[in-house]
Amino acid sequence: MALFPSGIALHRPVCKSCDVGMMAARISPDGDGFELRQFECPKCNHIVVERVATDPIAGQRLVIGELRPPQ
């Protein structure tokens, strides 16, 4: 796995048509905290697009006061 500009490791899928490792073709922003990753198969040219969170904590609501010290 390689790190890309977002700092998130890139998971390279395997082509479902011919079982070959796909290559990253394009990465583009897709709203706050997400990016679109396009992969192409070098053998059959099959394309897969994944929407990935660039910051897994972004968009999650934190509840204040939920954690308490042990009694």
C-alpha positions as CSV (number, residue, x, y, z in Angstrom):
1,M,0.0,0.0,0.0
2,A,1.2,3.5,-0.8
3,L,0.3,6.8,0.8
4,F,-1.4,9.4,-1.4
5,P,-1.9,13.2,-1.0
6,S,-4.7,12.6,1.5
7,G,-2.3,10.6,3.7
8,I,-4.6,7.6,3.5
9,A,-3.2,4.3,2.4
10,L,-4.3,3.2,-1.1
11,H,-6.1,-0.1,-1.3
12,R,-5.6,-1.5,-4.8
13,P,-8.6,-3.7,-5.8
14,V,-8.3,-6.9,-7.9
15,C,-10.2,-6.9,-11.2
16,K,-13.3,-9.0,-10.9
17,S,-13.2,-9.8,-14.6
18,C,-9.7,-11.2,-15.0
19,D,-8.2,-11.4,-11.4
20,V,-5.4,-8.9,-12.1
21,G,-4.3,-6.1,-9.7
22,M,-5.8,-2.8,-10.7
23,M,-3.8,0.4,-11.1
24,A,-4.7,3.8,-9.7
25,A,-5.7,6.1,-12.6
26,R,-7.2,9.2,-10.9
27,I,-7.9,10.6,-7.5
28,S,-10.1,13.6,-7.1
29,P,-11.8,15.4,-4.2
30,D,-15.5,14.7,-3.6
31,G,-16.8,17.0,-0.9
32,D,-15.6,17.5,2.6
33,G,-13.6,14.6,3.9
34,F,-14.0,12.4,0.8
35,E,-12.3,11.6,-2.4
36,L,-13.0,9.5,-5.5
37,R,-10.4,6.9,-6.5
38,Q,-10.6,5.5,-10.0
39,F,-8.8,2.2,-10.8
40,E,-8.2,0.6,-14.2
41,C,-7.3,-2.9,-15.0
42,P,-4.1,-3.0,-17.2
43,K,-5.3,-6.3,-18.9
44,C,-9.0,-5.8,-19.7
45,N,-9.4,-2.0,-19.1
46,H,-12.2,-2.6,-16.5
47,I,-12.8,0.5,-14.3
48,V,-13.7,0.7,-10.6
49,V,-14.5,3.9,-8.8
50,E,-14.5,4.0,-5.0
51,R,-15.5,6.9,-2.6
52,V,-13.2,7.0,0.3
53,A,-13.1,9.1,3.5
54,T,-9.9,11.1,3.7
55,D,-10.4,11.8,7.4
56,P,-12.2,8.9,9.2
57,I,-13.1,11.2,12.1
58,A,-14.5,14.1,10.0
59,G,-18.2,14.3,10.1
60,Q,-18.6,12.2,13.3
61,R,-20.4,13.9,16.2
62,L,-18.5,13.8,19.5
63,V,-20.5,13.6,22.7
64,I,-19.1,15.6,25.6
65,G,-19.2,14.0,29.0
66,E,-19.5,10.5,27.8
67,L,-16.2,9.4,29.3
68,R,-15.8,9.4,33.1
69,P,-12.9,8.5,35.4
70,P,-13.1,5.1,37.1
71,Q,-15.0,5.0,40.5
